[in-house]
């Protein structure tokens, strides 16, 4: 698996393929799930994580129905993943 920084750099260079969008959604789910299972996180952080996981699921379901543009999906997932990478893993 590539590092987040490399992945982010590649994301900004090209249009994502369907498998890349699926991978992006999966990475976002894993990142948020990690926070939800981290006992050191506050209740507020875990509550936000549950909300973000719901948003990811909505985007994922819409993506599977082919009702979202790949750029929209990538921007939402990138925003979520960046937030957790910078706030919770630094």
Secondary structure, 3 states (H helix, E strand, C coil): CCCHHHHHHHHHHCCCCHHHHHHHHHHHHHHHHHHHCCCCCCHHHHHHHHHHHHHHHHHHHHHHCCCCCHHHHHHHHHHHHHHHHHHHCC
